[in-house]
């Protein structure tokens, strides 16, 4: 069985495994959103950060990277991803249909937000920027997560106006400038 993994945030720039194939892909009915409080990797319980999750939304579309795992690595990669992504049960691991940039339709393991979980939030962009600018967790500053993700989306030619605004606003907050 072939394992594909849909990456839309840190899996774009830090998958933690070597895929045998990587393609852009489109996932319909979901959008990339800073809707998950990060209390481990990019923030703490006392000072949470925000990380991306896929939030269900009718007529939404998320373009990301779809990574094919070598068959002999399937069990090891799944175990790794579950340890990394399911650290607090705010994400749900689901298989969803993804359309690859070459037209193939595949199913990919995808980590989506559980909208009923306590870590699910729906903050305005300014609140997101304030949190991202100052939070730090076990994997480093929250703004690095934002910058790395935005940079990789840019390299892939994927426009995300909210992400671009957040990058500018977080940089301004961190340097004391106004936007």
N, C-alpha and C positions, 0 to 999 in steps of 0.2 A: 504494500500500500504506500502510495506517495504522499508525503506530508508537505503541505505548503503552509506558510505562516504569513499573515498579513501584518505589515509594519506600517505605522502611521505616525509614531512619535520616536521614542528612543531606539526602537528596533531599526529605524532608518540608518542611524549612525553608530549603533552599538548592539548588533544582534546577539553577540555572545557565542556565535557559531559561524562556521564557514558554509554558506549555501552553495549548492552545486549549480543553481540557476537563480537569477534575480531579475525580475521584470516589474515594470510599473503595472498597477492594476487598479481597477475601480470597484468600489463597494457601494451599492445603492441602498438607500434607506438609513444611512448613518452619516454623522458629521463629526469631524475632529473638533474637540472642545476641551478647554481647561476646566473640566467639571469634576475633577477628583482631588480631594484634599490629600496631600502627600505628608504622611506622618512618619515615614521611614527613610525613603531615598532622598527626597528634596525638601524635607521639612521635619518638624518634630510634633509631638502631640501638643506641646505648649505653644509652638509657633509653626503651624502647618504651612507648607508650600502648596503649589498646584501642579498637577501633571495632566497630560492629555489622556483622554479616554474617548471612545466612540460612543456617542449618544444617539439613540434612535430618533429619527426625524423624518416624517413623510416627505418625499420628494428631495431629500438630501442626497449628496454624493460625496464620497471621500476617495481621493486618489492617494495611493501610497505605494509601497514596495512589497512585492510578493516574493517570498524566499522559499525555494525548494530545498528540502533537506535530503541529504544522501540517505538512501534506504537503510544502510547499516548504522546510521546515526540517529534514527527516528526515536528510539526509546530514550537515549541519552539527552537529546535536544528537548524532547517533551518534558522530561524530568527537570531539566535546567529552567525552561520557560515557566513551568508551574511554580518552581521555587521562587523565581524572580517576580513573576507577574501576579501570583495569587497570594502574596504575602499577607494581605489583610481581608481577603474575600470581597473587596469592593469591585474587582473585575470578575466577570464571568467568562469562562472559556467556552466558545461556541465555534461551530463550523458554519461558515457562511459562503454563499456563492460570490465569486469574484470574477470579473472579466479582465483578462490580461490584455496588455497593449497590442498583442499580436492576434487578438480575437478569440483565443481559447477561453473557455469557461471552466473554472476549477472550483473546488471547495477548499477554503483555507481556514486553519485555526486562527481565531481572532479573539482578542481580549477586549470586551465591551464593558461599559459601566453598568453596575446594578443600581438602577435609579432609586431603589428602596433602601440602599445602604447609607449609613450615617456619613460616609465620606463623599457622597454625591452632593454637589453644590451647583448653583446656577447664578454666578456673580456677574455683574456688569464688568466691562473691560477695565475701567479704572481700578476697581477693587482687585481684579486679577493682577494688574500691573503692580500695585502696592505690595501685594503678597509675594509675587515672584521676585521683586527687587530685593527683598530682605530675608527670605527664608533660606535656610541651609539644613541639609540632612546628611545621612550617612554616605551618600554618593556625591556630595558637594552642593554648591550654591544652586538655587532654583533657576537663577538667570542663565547659568551655563546650559541647563537643559533646554530652556527656551531658545537661546542663541544657536546651539547645535542643531536643534530640530528645524528652526527657520532657515539656517544656512543650507541644510540638506534639501529642504523643499525647494529653495531657490535653485540649487544645482540641478534638481530634477525638472525644473521648469514648471513647478506647481505653485500657482498664485494662491495666497491665503491672506487677504487684506487684514483680517483681525490679528493674525500672527505678526504681520509686518508692523501694524500699529503698536502692538505690545512690545516688540523689539525696540522701537523708537522711544516709547514711553518709559520702559524699564531703564533704558540707558540714561534718559533724562533724570529720572528719579535718583539713580545711583550717582550721578555727577552733580545733582542739585540744580540742573537747568530746567527751564519750562519748555513744554512742547506746544 
